[in-house]
């Protein structure tokens, strides 16, 4: 039995997101699609797998002590996780000059 193919618009409507969001997921590889001519189609099975995998992901993940961001802001030096104290250092390193 052939797989049912959904349009980007149908997927966006099912997930209540904008088309651009669906295209971003496709480009990033987290939502598999196939190209038919100039059009993208998503297999219904792939959409179901995407929904399942996204719902199982943790919503928030704490940084590990060796996270490079913590080193950048200097949190590992002071042992504090409050980035407000290191805000200026972070901005200076991200935007020199």
N, C-alpha and C positions, 0 to 999 in steps of 0.2 A: 504494500500500500504506500503511495507517495506521501512524502511529508507535506504538511500544509505550510505554505510560505506566506509570511506577513510582510506588509510594507512598513517602512519606517514610520509613516503616519499612524498606522494601526498600533504599532508597538508603543509609540508616544502616547496614544490615547489610552491604551490598556494600563500603562504605568503612570499615567497622569503627569507626564513631563513634556517638555518641548522637543520638537524634532531635532534641534541642534544638540540636545543632550544625548539622544540616541545615536546621532552621528559621531559624537565625541567618544561614546562607549565603543562604537564600532572601530574607529580609528585607533583607539588605545588597545584594542584586542580583547577587551573583557566581554564584549558581546559579539559572538561569531556571526558573520553574515556571508551571503554569496552575492556575487555581482552578475546580473543578467543584463547585458548591454550596458547602458549607463545607469541602471537602477540597482538599488540594494534591496535584498530580501533577507528576512530572518526566519529560520526554521522555527516552527512552534516549539519543538523539543528544545532547541537552543535557548529560546526565551524562558521556558520553564526552568531549565538548568541555571540560567543567569539569575532568575528571581530567587531560587533556592540558595544559590551560593552567596548572593548579596545579603539575604536575610540571616545567614549563619555567621557573617563577619562581625567581629566586635565593632561597636560604634565608636569607641574611643580606646586608644592604646597609649599607655603612658610611655614616656621616653625611658630608655634604659640608661644606666649611669654612664655608659660609654658613648652615648649619642653625641655626634659631632656638634650639634646645635648647642648642647649644654656647655661644651668646651668653648665654642665661639662666644657665648654670652658670659662665660666665666663662672657659671653656676657650680662647676665641679671644684673650683678653687675655694669658694666660700662654704660649700655644702648647702647652699640655699637654692631653692627652685623658683624664687621670685625674680622674674626677668626684669621687672621694673627698675631694679638697682643697676642693671647692666645695659639698659636701653640705649644710652648714648654710645657705648662701646660697640654694640651690635650695629647700630645705624652707621657709625663711622667705618666699620669694616665692610658693610654691604654697599655703601655709597661713598667711596673715598673721593676727596677733593671737594 
